Amino acid sequence: MPHFLLEIGFEEMPARFLSGLAAESRALVVDALAQAKLDAPAVAAFATPRRLVVSVPELAATARREEELVTGPPEKVGFSASGEPTPAAMGFAKGQGKDVADVFVMETGKGRYLALNKTTGGQPALELLPGICLELIRKLSFPKRMHWGSRDFAFGRPVHWFVALLGADVVPFTLDDIASGRRTHGHRIMGPGPFDVPAAADYFAIIRDQGKVVLDAEERRAIVRAQAEQLAREAGGTAVINPSLLAEVTGLTEHPVVMLGRFDRKFLDVPREVLITSMESHQKSFAVEDGKGGLLPVFLTTLGLVPGNPELVRRGWQRVLAARLEDARFFWEADCGTDIEAWQKKLERVVFLAGLGSMRDKARRLERLCGLVAEMAGKPEAMLDASQAGGLAKVDLVSDMVGEFAELQGVMGAIYVRRKGHSQTVSRAIAEQYLPAGPDSPVPPTLAGAILSVADKADTLAGCFGLDMAPTGAADPYALRRAALGICRIVIEHGLRLDLMELLQAALDGYGDVKFKVDRTHSLAKLLDFFGQRLKAYFTGRGFDTLVVDAALGASFTDIAQLAARIDALAAFAAKPDFDQAVLTFKRAANIIRKQGVGAGVPLTGTVKAALLAEPADKDLAAACADVFPRFDALFADGDYRAVLDLLYELRPAVDAFFDNVMVMCDDMDVRLNRLNLLKSLVDRLGRVADFAALQV
């Protein structure tokens, strides 16, 4: 079986474009080969800043031949009354590349239809691969595409060459004026080439040994990590390896070489967070720490080649980093000489959002709202610290350091307020206020930080919805979906028993006399609906069945922590073997109340009159309810929703017997209402756990 190889050579691709590119190209090729019936045991793909390579070590030389039965139009359309083929039959045969004489009539479940046997496959791989290559190149996705020169074709960066080989044969195709061939190029400096590749299997040795390119991103990542750790050990410390930075530098070079540099010890007076941010953000370098967690005056940077004059290169990196650290030191010293009150006054001139006041106004709202959130959650011990953190949360936005290093907002605020004498609890809360930063980011670990983060996000959501700035489609410029999801995760992971409606109402009330574009009643309704959508996406994204999530949401979702526990219990209930039958029993009760309750003539209260229980099944169900309901209420109050659902098995025999032996909608109106109220008392309790009518079984 011949080896197939495709290389797309391009100008330096941004590291963020490379993420997922190899996986996507592999998936596209696997799918294309399967559709073409070209068997391939394995497909591999590699991406570097200058090339994308797909390798199929063993590819079938010809497409797999298969016999396929193809059906066409009905017999009465394909043949005339005299049995002659009509144009429909001839068109059917021609469309399948067959003669009309090959057409026959077959009996199907829908009647008699024209059919023929068709052999597919058998084409040489060399004929099929050009189309597969072109389709792959056109389908590859990028955050942004670009055109260059007079070419119509758009790609992530300008393409300069294609290598396409099946064994020793070139797979011929042309895109615009770029023709495929066997000529590749290596590392720009260390092995530029060009190099002719005699056969696909020779490519990897040529590109590594002559081109000096490390194709595999995982291998490049391992090289960077190993060299960084070794150099850090030699310096007497441990490399501080940020996974996202490691991924980035892996995508910036085809031949990684890690170099150690040094900086003046005086910069160690600057906070660790500032030094690391300066090294990582501006110089793409790793810090090195000692055994006690303090930083050493060294850094590790990743070069893209083996330098001819290492000392000259090292001095250049050291000089640039020193300038950045000097700036950071200046900002630090300037900030340390400024009092917090001065920053709070400056916040008056910083606009939060047009129409929603200043950042100082937001801080005042947060100070109030944090106290309310702590009170709502039953955490009075956190009220004072959380309120103080809310009032100070935004002071670092006007600091010199955050003006230069925006990614340190919150982090610097925590450092500054701690230096000014505030408690460690307040400081940590300020540092955690922007968590979680994404779906995979951790929530604030401290209670005060969780309360501040919830308050901050709720305030932003309330203001934006009040200004009619809710997300539409894919557009979400203020990250409101992320804010809502963040609140949900914090409440769930901290087990905060907050009422979502009260929280959002308090956030809206915090804006006082601010004139919204949407009245506050409608804003609250829209916010609740928005949270309902986010909660559904969150729980289904965690693997819970959509029907289970819908049923739990249908009961209520304003207590998010309770909702999470109910979904967990309902999912366990749904996994039981007799779940379907149990659901049908209680769903029937819910449907009767939904459909007949409105037409009962009087409101149903759930109050049952014992004197009107005429049938044994009436009495048995009422007795079962009287026995189970007190336990149901106690377990529900304790949050033991699995045990609550287990009680349904005690109730089910009586409910089944009731439906089997009693006509609910009988002629006697008093008896009918009594039976409806009996079911109403059952459905009301079930409705606290889930909307059983939403469970489709």
GUMIKE-948362 format. One record per residue (C-alpha): residue in one letter; x, y, z. Coordinates in Angstrom, 3 decimals, padded with zeros to 6 digits, always signed. Layout:
% residues N
A;X;Y;Z
...
//
This chain:
% residues 697
M;+000.000;+000.000;+000.000
P;+001.576;+003.336;-001.030
H;+002.318;+006.200;+001.349
F;+000.328;+009.397;+000.697
L;+001.653;+012.763;+001.866
L;+000.326;+016.295;+001.502
E;+002.255;+019.361;+002.677
I;+000.833;+022.892;+002.481
G;+003.622;+025.451;+002.836
F;+002.725;+028.987;+003.860
E;+004.049;+032.161;+005.435
E;+004.274;+032.198;+009.235
M;+000.865;+031.342;+010.648
P;-000.116;+032.912;+014.013
A;+000.140;+030.441;+016.866
R;-003.553;+030.871;+017.693
F;-004.443;+029.823;+014.120
L;-002.549;+026.568;+014.523
S;-004.646;+025.389;+017.452
G;-006.789;+022.556;+016.191
L;-005.578;+022.852;+012.597
A;-003.869;+019.457;+012.608
A;-006.896;+017.763;+014.189
E;-009.267;+019.411;+011.721
S;-007.190;+018.446;+008.677
R;-006.900;+014.866;+009.885
A;-010.670;+014.619;+010.409
L;-011.366;+016.066;+006.962
V;-008.991;+013.608;+005.280
V;-010.367;+010.623;+007.196
D;-013.883;+011.576;+006.120
A;-012.872;+012.234;+002.490
L;-011.020;+008.914;+002.191
A;-014.005;+007.063;+003.644
Q;-016.362;+008.683;+001.150
A;-013.988;+007.841;-001.691
K;-013.786;+004.216;-000.420
L;-010.021;+004.488;-000.068
D;-009.002;+002.303;+002.867
A;-006.391;+003.737;+005.234
P;-005.528;+002.166;+008.606
A;-004.093;+005.410;+009.991
V;-004.005;+009.133;+009.203
A;-001.679;+011.613;+010.946
A;-001.446;+015.400;+010.697
F;+001.136;+017.946;+011.889
A;+001.154;+021.738;+011.998
T;+004.035;+024.177;+012.393
P;+004.163;+027.945;+011.817
R;+005.125;+027.350;+008.143
R;+003.444;+024.123;+007.094
L;+000.553;+021.734;+007.512
V;+001.312;+018.074;+006.777
V;-001.092;+015.159;+006.362
S;+000.439;+011.693;+006.205
V;-001.281;+008.406;+005.327
P;+001.432;+005.726;+005.632
E;-000.672;+002.997;+004.026
L;-003.328;+003.965;+001.528
A;-005.204;+001.585;-000.734
A;-003.998;+001.931;-004.331
T;-007.578;+001.698;-005.616
A;-010.975;+002.491;-004.160
R;-012.901;-000.405;-002.697
R;-015.398;-001.937;-005.163
E;-018.933;-002.345;-003.862
E;-022.208;-003.563;-005.331
E;-025.025;-001.145;-004.666
L;-028.767;-001.543;-005.271
V;-030.208;+001.734;-006.543
T;-033.972;+002.329;-006.701
G;-035.635;+004.689;-009.132
P;-039.150;+005.831;-010.056
P;-042.305;+003.681;-009.625
E;-042.964;+001.001;-012.245
K;-046.040;+002.801;-013.585
V;-043.864;+005.863;-014.291
G;-040.903;+003.946;-015.714
F;-042.757;+001.638;-018.086
S;-045.707;+002.226;-020.357
A;-048.805;+000.027;-020.389
S;-047.223;-001.993;-023.208
G;-044.066;-002.562;-021.147
E;-041.839;-000.114;-023.035
P;-039.372;+001.991;-020.993
T;-040.394;+005.623;-020.675
P;-038.032;+008.624;-020.693
A;-038.131;+008.406;-016.887
A;-036.632;+004.888;-016.988
M;-034.041;+005.874;-019.579
G;-033.083;+008.967;-017.544
F;-032.768;+006.869;-014.387
A;-030.419;+004.407;-016.131
K;-028.349;+007.137;-017.750
G;-027.996;+008.983;-014.469
Q;-026.443;+005.862;-012.935
G;-024.140;+005.252;-015.908
K;-026.099;+002.165;-016.987
D;-028.090;+000.996;-020.002
V;-031.873;+000.885;-019.718
A;-031.644;-002.866;-020.336
D;-030.040;-003.185;-016.877
V;-033.148;-001.809;-015.193
F;-035.513;-004.239;-013.469
V;-038.617;-003.968;-011.304
M;-038.507;-004.861;-007.614
E;-041.160;-005.127;-004.934
T;-040.725;-002.727;-001.992
G;-042.789;-001.910;+001.050
K;-044.201;+001.045;-000.890
G;-044.965;-000.867;-004.100
R;-043.144;-001.824;-007.308
Y;-040.216;+000.366;-008.261
L;-037.468;+000.435;-010.894
A;-034.054;-000.643;-009.690
L;-030.605;-001.587;-010.924
N;-027.380;-002.980;-009.539
K;-024.495;-000.577;-009.692
T;-020.815;-001.230;-009.051
T;-019.074;+001.650;-007.288
G;-015.431;+002.202;-006.476
G;-012.442;+000.752;-008.235
Q;-010.894;+004.073;-009.274
P;-007.132;+004.484;-008.779
A;-006.201;+006.517;-005.707
L;-004.059;+008.764;-007.894
E;-007.215;+009.889;-009.718
L;-009.200;+010.557;-006.529
L;-006.540;+012.292;-004.429
P;-006.332;+015.600;-006.369
G;-009.966;+016.339;-005.584
I;-009.498;+015.282;-001.969
C;-006.488;+017.607;-001.613
L;-008.310;+020.588;-003.103
E;-011.383;+019.968;-000.950
L;-009.243;+019.810;+002.189
I;-007.418;+023.050;+001.400
R;-010.674;+024.901;+000.724
K;-012.457;+023.562;+003.811
L;-009.814;+024.355;+006.418
S;-011.111;+026.958;+008.864
F;-009.251;+029.951;+010.312
P;-010.236;+032.792;+012.664
K;-009.521;+035.076;+009.700
R;-008.789;+034.398;+006.038
M;-006.787;+036.602;+003.700
H;-006.376;+037.114;-000.029
W;-002.996;+037.960;-001.531
G;-001.857;+039.191;-004.890
S;-004.364;+038.628;-007.686
R;-005.418;+035.223;-006.389
D;-009.063;+034.482;-005.663
F;-008.204;+031.811;-003.101
A;-008.307;+032.804;+000.603
F;-006.332;+031.088;+003.346
G;-005.023;+031.840;+006.841
R;-001.749;+033.136;+005.369
P;-000.317;+033.217;+001.828
V;+000.404;+029.714;+000.468
H;+003.725;+029.212;-001.333
W;+003.936;+025.519;-002.183
F;+002.202;+022.156;-002.179
V;+003.933;+018.808;-001.850
A;+001.564;+015.989;-002.799
L;+002.945;+012.492;-003.258
L;+001.509;+009.005;-003.506
G;+004.546;+006.843;-003.112
A;+006.992;+008.246;-005.679
D;+004.241;+009.772;-007.852
V;+003.173;+013.399;-007.675
V;-000.525;+013.861;-006.997
P;-001.272;+016.550;-009.580
F;-003.495;+019.535;-008.796
T;-003.326;+023.309;-009.145
L;-004.902;+025.970;-006.968
D;-004.844;+029.372;-008.645
D;-001.291;+029.329;-010.052
I;+000.251;+027.088;-007.362
A;+000.891;+023.588;-008.681
S;+001.596;+020.577;-006.504
G;+004.967;+018.869;-006.766
R;+007.713;+017.202;-004.762
R;+009.744;+020.273;-003.731
T;+009.638;+021.341;-000.075
H;+011.379;+023.975;+002.029
G;+012.838;+023.650;+005.511
H;+013.580;+026.022;+008.377
R;+014.050;+029.570;+007.049
I;+017.570;+029.921;+008.503
M;+018.871;+026.510;+009.506
G;+017.740;+024.487;+006.489
P;+015.982;+026.647;+003.880
G;+016.329;+024.231;+000.969
P;+014.592;+023.718;-001.374
F;+014.657;+019.915;-001.199
D;+013.191;+017.444;-003.649
V;+011.348;+014.563;-001.982
P;+011.825;+011.351;-004.014
A;+008.905;+009.563;-002.351
A;+006.361;+010.266;+000.377
A;+008.122;+008.019;+002.888
D;+011.348;+010.033;+002.481
Y;+009.741;+013.310;+003.512
F;+010.114;+013.004;+007.280
A;+013.843;+012.306;+007.268
I;+014.460;+015.135;+004.793
I;+012.429;+017.716;+006.689
R;+014.071;+016.808;+009.999
D;+017.682;+016.170;+009.009
Q;+018.080;+018.635;+006.143
G;+015.249;+021.074;+006.814
K;+015.845;+021.161;+010.605
V;+012.094;+021.200;+011.274
V;+010.417;+019.448;+014.218
L;+007.014;+018.639;+012.739
D;+005.155;+017.238;+015.714
A;+003.764;+019.933;+018.051
E;+003.828;+017.514;+020.963
E;+007.517;+016.856;+020.359
R;+008.239;+020.593;+020.187
R;+006.292;+021.114;+023.411
A;+008.264;+018.351;+025.111
I;+011.555;+019.865;+023.897
V;+010.673;+023.290;+025.301
R;+009.557;+021.854;+028.632
A;+012.592;+019.572;+029.012
Q;+015.111;+022.278;+028.107
A;+013.400;+024.842;+030.344
E;+013.326;+022.486;+033.303
Q;+016.970;+021.528;+032.794
L;+018.159;+025.143;+032.591
A;+016.046;+026.066;+035.628
R;+017.649;+023.247;+037.645
E;+021.097;+024.429;+036.629
A;+020.132;+027.899;+037.894
G;+019.030;+026.426;+041.217
G;+015.300;+026.663;+040.747
T;+012.166;+025.370;+039.022
A;+010.640;+026.663;+035.804
V;+007.231;+028.322;+036.190
I;+005.563;+026.868;+033.104
N;+002.221;+028.402;+032.178
P;+000.440;+025.822;+029.956
S;-001.047;+028.468;+027.681
L;+002.352;+030.118;+027.168
L;+003.931;+026.715;+026.530
A;+001.317;+026.057;+023.836
E;+001.936;+029.496;+022.344
V;+005.718;+029.238;+022.075
T;+005.305;+025.726;+020.667
G;+003.290;+027.308;+017.878
L;+005.831;+030.055;+017.250
T;+008.792;+027.953;+016.187
E;+009.719;+024.999;+013.998
H;+012.966;+024.342;+015.851
P;+012.690;+025.342;+019.532
V;+015.782;+026.168;+021.565
V;+015.418;+027.442;+025.133
M;+017.899;+030.004;+026.438
L;+018.408;+031.257;+029.997
G;+018.824;+034.967;+030.668
R;+019.300;+037.030;+033.810
F;+018.060;+040.338;+035.195
D;+019.023;+042.637;+038.067
R;+017.992;+041.501;+041.553
K;+016.537;+044.926;+042.283
F;+013.503;+043.998;+040.203
L;+012.618;+041.274;+042.698
D;+011.149;+044.034;+044.891
V;+008.312;+044.210;+042.385
P;+005.461;+041.752;+043.117
R;+005.851;+038.277;+041.688
E;+002.636;+038.613;+039.660
V;+003.948;+041.694;+037.873
L;+007.293;+040.104;+037.036
I;+005.690;+036.927;+035.687
T;+003.156;+038.895;+033.643
S;+005.889;+041.045;+032.164
M;+007.973;+037.991;+031.240
E;+005.074;+035.980;+029.837
S;+003.001;+038.649;+028.091
H;+005.719;+040.824;+026.637
Q;+008.667;+038.485;+026.203
K;+006.978;+035.049;+025.911
S;+009.415;+033.880;+028.590
F;+009.101;+031.620;+031.613
A;+010.006;+032.676;+035.128
V;+012.069;+030.566;+037.531
E;+011.283;+030.183;+041.227
D;+013.260;+028.906;+044.172
G;+012.182;+026.181;+046.571
K;+010.191;+028.637;+048.721
G;+008.135;+030.066;+045.867
G;+010.179;+033.228;+045.461
L;+011.400;+034.222;+042.020
L;+015.018;+033.994;+040.965
P;+016.544;+036.789;+038.833
V;+016.527;+034.602;+035.714
F;+014.147;+033.905;+032.848
L;+013.797;+031.281;+030.124
T;+013.007;+032.287;+026.579
T;+012.356;+030.146;+023.509
L;+014.317;+030.837;+020.346
G;+013.416;+029.554;+016.913
L;+016.906;+028.390;+015.979
V;+020.331;+027.531;+017.340
P;+021.999;+030.977;+017.644
G;+025.347;+031.545;+016.022
N;+026.394;+033.901;+018.833
P;+024.481;+032.834;+021.972
E;+025.912;+035.571;+024.205
L;+024.939;+038.321;+021.800
V;+021.387;+036.939;+021.584
R;+021.204;+036.552;+025.369
R;+022.283;+040.163;+025.934
G;+019.635;+041.353;+023.510
W;+016.858;+039.508;+025.332
Q;+018.157;+040.685;+028.705
R;+018.259;+044.288;+027.552
V;+014.669;+044.218;+026.277
L;+013.321;+042.493;+029.384
A;+015.220;+044.886;+031.655
A;+013.474;+047.815;+029.969
R;+010.084;+046.202;+030.551
L;+010.900;+045.439;+034.172
E;+012.168;+048.962;+034.712
D;+008.792;+050.252;+033.553
A;+007.027;+047.838;+035.897
R;+009.234;+048.935;+038.804
F;+008.487;+052.581;+038.082
F;+004.727;+051.942;+037.988
W;+004.921;+049.923;+041.191
E;+006.741;+052.624;+043.092
A;+004.406;+055.313;+041.752
D;+001.333;+053.311;+042.754
C;+002.684;+052.595;+046.209
G;+002.951;+056.352;+046.762
T;-000.715;+056.950;+045.942
D;-003.500;+056.500;+048.485
I;-006.682;+054.594;+047.716
E;-008.893;+057.629;+048.307
A;-007.192;+059.400;+045.406
W;-007.910;+056.417;+043.162
Q;-011.540;+056.360;+044.254
K;-011.875;+059.999;+043.246
K;-010.326;+059.179;+039.861
L;-012.920;+056.447;+039.370
E;-015.563;+059.187;+039.224
R;-014.110;+060.114;+035.823
V;-014.012;+056.552;+034.471
V;-017.212;+055.585;+032.657
F;-018.571;+052.116;+033.393
L;-020.993;+052.043;+030.451
A;-022.645;+055.011;+028.778
G;-025.854;+055.613;+030.679
L;-024.826;+053.577;+033.714
G;-022.586;+056.050;+035.482
S;-018.952;+055.849;+036.508
M;-016.826;+053.033;+037.872
R;-017.099;+054.745;+041.249
D;-020.881;+054.422;+040.965
K;-020.426;+050.754;+040.192
A;-018.190;+050.317;+043.236
R;-020.864;+051.898;+045.445
R;-023.462;+049.546;+043.991
L;-021.169;+046.577;+044.587
E;-020.579;+047.598;+048.192
R;-024.349;+047.533;+048.781
L;-025.077;+044.480;+046.651
C;-022.328;+042.347;+048.225
G;-023.936;+042.832;+051.622
L;-027.339;+041.882;+050.226
V;-025.945;+038.781;+048.491
A;-024.289;+037.612;+051.708
E;-027.571;+038.161;+053.563
M;-029.632;+036.363;+050.875
A;-027.239;+033.412;+050.935
G;-027.471;+033.131;+054.713
K;-023.806;+034.058;+055.169
P;-023.882;+037.025;+057.595
E;-020.289;+036.329;+058.602
A;-019.176;+037.383;+055.107
M;-021.224;+040.589;+054.865
L;-018.629;+043.048;+056.154
D;-015.645;+041.674;+054.233
A;-017.611;+041.241;+051.007
S;-019.033;+044.780;+051.236
Q;-015.581;+046.266;+051.845
A;-014.211;+044.293;+048.902
G;-017.062;+045.549;+046.698
G;-016.338;+049.173;+047.539
L;-012.628;+048.737;+046.773
A;-012.934;+046.289;+043.877
K;-012.238;+048.726;+041.043
V;-009.606;+051.054;+042.524
D;-006.726;+049.449;+040.609
L;-008.315;+050.358;+037.273
V;-006.803;+053.846;+037.597
S;-003.421;+052.625;+038.830
D;-000.366;+053.035;+036.625
M;+000.377;+049.313;+036.768
V;-003.019;+048.190;+035.458
G;-002.861;+050.948;+032.875
E;+000.224;+049.182;+031.506
F;-000.698;+045.574;+032.352
A;-004.471;+045.385;+031.940
E;-004.459;+041.658;+032.602
L;-003.429;+042.378;+036.205
Q;-006.679;+044.120;+037.148
G;-007.981;+042.615;+040.336
V;-004.601;+041.080;+041.093
M;-002.990;+044.475;+041.673
G;-006.045;+045.743;+043.505
A;-005.641;+042.887;+045.955
I;-001.965;+043.719;+046.497
Y;-002.575;+047.433;+046.941
V;-005.464;+047.173;+049.424
R;-003.495;+044.634;+051.465
R;-000.562;+047.064;+051.632
K;-002.987;+049.751;+052.804
G;-003.978;+047.661;+055.812
H;-007.116;+045.829;+054.701
S;-007.632;+042.208;+055.665
Q;-006.383;+039.198;+053.763
T;-010.023;+038.172;+053.194
V;-010.849;+041.478;+051.498
S;-007.652;+041.327;+049.463
R;-008.312;+037.783;+048.207
A;-011.893;+038.639;+047.305
I;-010.694;+041.511;+045.109
A;-008.170;+039.215;+043.427
E;-010.925;+036.673;+042.682
Q;-013.643;+039.068;+041.469
Y;-013.231;+038.286;+037.748
L;-013.386;+034.511;+038.207
P;-014.436;+032.364;+036.497
A;-012.850;+033.791;+033.364
G;-014.299;+031.045;+031.124
P;-016.034;+027.665;+031.169
D;-012.851;+025.879;+032.243
S;-011.628;+028.562;+034.637
P;-011.991;+027.930;+038.388
V;-014.581;+029.822;+040.431
P;-013.441;+032.053;+043.315
P;-012.252;+029.721;+046.085
T;-013.176;+032.040;+048.987
L;-016.705;+032.899;+050.097
A;-016.082;+036.664;+049.991
G;-014.590;+036.334;+046.504
A;-017.603;+034.301;+045.358
I;-020.031;+036.909;+046.708
L;-018.126;+039.785;+045.073
S;-017.945;+037.963;+041.749
V;-021.685;+037.218;+041.806
A;-022.485;+040.825;+042.669
D;-020.187;+042.236;+039.980
K;-021.667;+040.022;+037.267
A;-025.253;+040.581;+038.390
D;-024.713;+044.359;+038.360
T;-023.350;+044.249;+034.810
L;-026.172;+041.995;+033.605
A;-028.849;+044.194;+035.179
G;-027.406;+047.366;+033.665
C;-026.978;+045.922;+030.171
F;-030.448;+044.393;+030.083
G;-031.888;+047.660;+031.353
L;-030.243;+049.439;+028.405
D;-031.618;+046.771;+026.035
M;-028.125;+045.431;+025.361
A;-028.924;+041.733;+025.731
P;-026.861;+039.391;+023.496
T;-028.304;+038.732;+020.058
G;-027.238;+035.744;+017.975
A;-023.494;+035.213;+018.250
A;-022.844;+038.825;+019.277
D;-022.088;+039.267;+022.973
P;-019.693;+042.236;+023.253
Y;-020.033;+042.525;+027.032
A;-019.623;+038.766;+027.681
L;-023.038;+038.567;+029.345
R;-023.434;+034.860;+028.610
R;-020.148;+034.227;+030.371
A;-021.260;+036.403;+033.289
A;-024.540;+034.505;+033.708
L;-022.785;+031.150;+033.447
G;-020.222;+032.366;+035.975
I;-022.953;+033.203;+038.482
C;-024.507;+029.776;+037.958
R;-021.210;+027.964;+038.490
I;-020.309;+029.976;+041.589
V;-023.708;+029.394;+043.185
I;-023.586;+025.664;+042.416
E;-019.978;+025.040;+043.429
H;-020.293;+027.071;+046.637
G;-023.775;+025.702;+047.369
L;-025.182;+029.221;+047.869
R;-028.941;+029.138;+048.465
L;-029.703;+032.339;+046.590
D;-033.040;+033.251;+045.062
L;-032.130;+034.305;+041.520
M;-035.151;+036.584;+041.212
E;-034.254;+038.405;+044.427
L;-030.627;+038.728;+043.318
L;-031.500;+040.225;+039.949
Q;-034.156;+042.495;+041.433
A;-031.623;+043.787;+043.969
A;-029.127;+044.396;+041.138
L;-031.734;+046.356;+039.167
D;-032.751;+048.335;+042.262
G;-029.107;+049.263;+042.796
Y;-029.244;+051.556;+039.772
G;-031.632;+053.858;+041.635
D;-032.798;+056.709;+039.399
V;-030.861;+055.597;+036.301
K;-033.204;+055.756;+033.316
F;-033.340;+052.400;+031.565
K;-034.580;+051.821;+028.024
V;-036.465;+048.735;+029.199
D;-038.706;+049.035;+032.257
R;-037.472;+047.043;+035.226
T;-040.307;+044.524;+035.236
H;-039.556;+043.523;+031.647
S;-035.800;+043.602;+032.304
L;-036.249;+041.154;+035.183
A;-038.384;+038.841;+033.037
K;-035.812;+038.899;+030.245
L;-032.973;+038.254;+032.676
L;-034.761;+035.246;+034.163
D;-035.402;+033.819;+030.705
F;-031.742;+034.439;+029.828
F;-030.600;+032.539;+032.913
G;-032.984;+029.703;+032.083
Q;-031.303;+029.325;+028.682
R;-027.820;+029.447;+030.205
L;-028.715;+026.871;+032.851
K;-030.075;+024.523;+030.211
A;-026.884;+024.906;+028.162
Y;-024.739;+024.390;+031.272
F;-026.392;+021.172;+032.437
T;-026.801;+019.612;+028.985
G;-023.150;+020.488;+028.359
R;-022.271;+018.460;+031.443
G;-023.945;+015.419;+029.910
F;-027.415;+015.476;+031.471
D;-030.280;+014.419;+029.224
T;-032.158;+017.381;+027.725
L;-035.555;+016.049;+028.860
V;-034.306;+015.661;+032.427
V;-032.954;+019.223;+032.406
D;-036.163;+020.618;+030.890
A;-038.275;+018.808;+033.476
A;-036.199;+020.144;+036.370
L;-036.153;+023.682;+034.930
G;-039.912;+023.464;+034.402
A;-040.419;+023.070;+038.144
S;-038.328;+026.163;+038.972
F;-034.767;+027.397;+038.619
T;-034.524;+030.512;+040.782
D;-032.737;+028.449;+043.457
I;-029.798;+027.374;+041.277
A;-028.077;+025.229;+043.894
Q;-031.342;+023.381;+044.516
L;-031.836;+022.988;+040.761
A;-028.440;+021.287;+040.446
A;-029.340;+018.812;+043.202
R;-032.760;+018.121;+041.651
I;-031.237;+017.476;+038.217
D;-028.739;+015.080;+039.745
A;-031.539;+013.216;+041.561
L;-033.795;+013.192;+038.511
A;-030.969;+011.821;+036.333
A;-030.460;+008.974;+038.834
F;-034.223;+008.354;+038.840
A;-034.251;+008.286;+035.023
A;-031.545;+005.605;+035.016
K;-033.762;+003.106;+036.844
P;-035.254;+000.295;+034.724
D;-038.922;+001.099;+035.475
F;-038.505;+004.855;+034.978
D;-040.697;+004.981;+031.873
Q;-043.694;+003.369;+033.544
A;-043.302;+005.467;+036.678
V;-043.175;+008.649;+034.632
L;-046.275;+007.694;+032.654
T;-048.215;+007.231;+035.879
F;-047.376;+010.641;+037.316
K;-047.361;+012.367;+033.942
R;-050.968;+011.262;+033.524
A;-051.862;+013.008;+036.778
A;-050.024;+016.176;+035.705
N;-051.730;+016.201;+032.299
I;-055.206;+015.818;+033.834
I;-054.620;+018.795;+036.122
R;-053.204;+020.866;+033.282
K;-056.067;+020.090;+030.905
Q;-059.047;+019.761;+033.269
G;-058.071;+022.097;+036.061
V;-058.857;+025.231;+034.069
G;-062.329;+023.956;+033.198
A;-063.185;+022.824;+036.690
G;-065.261;+025.932;+037.269
V;-063.581;+026.791;+040.560
P;-059.906;+027.079;+041.490
L;-058.343;+023.794;+042.565
T;-056.777;+024.087;+046.005
G;-055.478;+020.577;+046.617
T;-057.724;+020.268;+049.671
V;-059.476;+016.890;+049.811
K;-062.837;+016.293;+051.560
A;-062.840;+012.840;+053.149
A;-066.647;+012.587;+053.002
L;-066.553;+012.725;+049.185
L;-064.115;+009.812;+048.810
A;-066.729;+007.406;+047.470
E;-064.634;+004.600;+045.960
P;-062.050;+002.353;+047.640
A;-059.409;+003.559;+045.152
D;-060.232;+007.171;+046.168
K;-059.695;+006.343;+049.786
D;-056.540;+004.306;+049.178
L;-054.879;+007.113;+047.225
A;-055.875;+009.692;+049.835
A;-054.502;+007.451;+052.572
A;-051.241;+006.893;+050.677
C;-050.859;+010.624;+050.167
A;-051.562;+011.330;+053.841
D;-048.836;+008.842;+054.756
V;-046.214;+009.942;+052.208
F;-046.691;+013.732;+052.032
P;-045.230;+014.572;+055.481
R;-042.119;+012.539;+054.680
F;-042.005;+014.087;+051.194
D;-042.095;+017.599;+052.679
A;-039.408;+016.825;+055.255
L;-037.066;+015.243;+052.724
F;-037.637;+018.081;+050.264
A;-036.849;+020.641;+052.959
D;-033.609;+018.761;+053.716
G;-032.659;+018.726;+050.022
D;-032.667;+014.917;+049.789
Y;-034.258;+014.816;+046.339
R;-033.227;+011.252;+045.571
A;-035.150;+010.072;+048.622
V;-038.068;+012.281;+047.565
L;-038.222;+010.546;+044.190
D;-037.937;+007.150;+045.851
L;-041.224;+007.920;+047.632
L;-042.946;+007.882;+044.246
Y;-042.592;+004.103;+044.249
E;-044.713;+003.999;+047.398
L;-047.350;+006.204;+045.802
R;-047.401;+004.618;+042.372
P;-049.537;+001.492;+043.166
A;-052.268;+003.663;+044.674
V;-052.125;+006.114;+041.740
D;-052.302;+003.280;+039.179
A;-055.263;+001.710;+041.006
F;-056.958;+005.105;+041.128
F;-056.701;+005.540;+037.348
D;-057.750;+001.914;+036.735
N;-060.862;+002.003;+038.933
V;-062.028;+005.603;+039.169
M;-063.460;+007.972;+036.577
V;-062.057;+011.362;+037.509
M;-064.412;+013.360;+035.285
C;-067.596;+011.794;+036.678
D;-071.034;+013.446;+036.470
D;-071.199;+014.368;+040.162
M;-069.483;+017.762;+040.158
D;-068.584;+017.649;+043.871
V;-066.956;+014.231;+043.540
R;-065.196;+015.327;+040.348
L;-063.734;+018.398;+042.056
N;-062.670;+016.314;+045.036
R;-060.830;+013.855;+042.786
L;-059.212;+016.703;+040.873
N;-058.093;+018.235;+044.171
L;-056.687;+014.870;+045.231
L;-054.615;+014.766;+042.052
K;-053.795;+018.452;+042.482
S;-052.304;+017.764;+045.939
L;-050.109;+015.076;+044.329
V;-049.107;+017.134;+041.296
D;-048.250;+020.191;+043.407
R;-045.702;+018.196;+045.351
L;-044.310;+016.471;+042.270
G;-044.034;+019.887;+040.636
R;-041.553;+021.004;+043.255
V;-039.080;+018.442;+041.932
A;-039.816;+018.335;+038.203
D;-042.394;+019.077;+035.545
F;-043.394;+015.479;+034.828
A;-045.489;+016.601;+031.850
A;-042.224;+017.637;+030.139
L;-040.805;+014.109;+030.323
Q;-041.477;+012.467;+026.956
V;-041.318;+008.686;+027.325
//
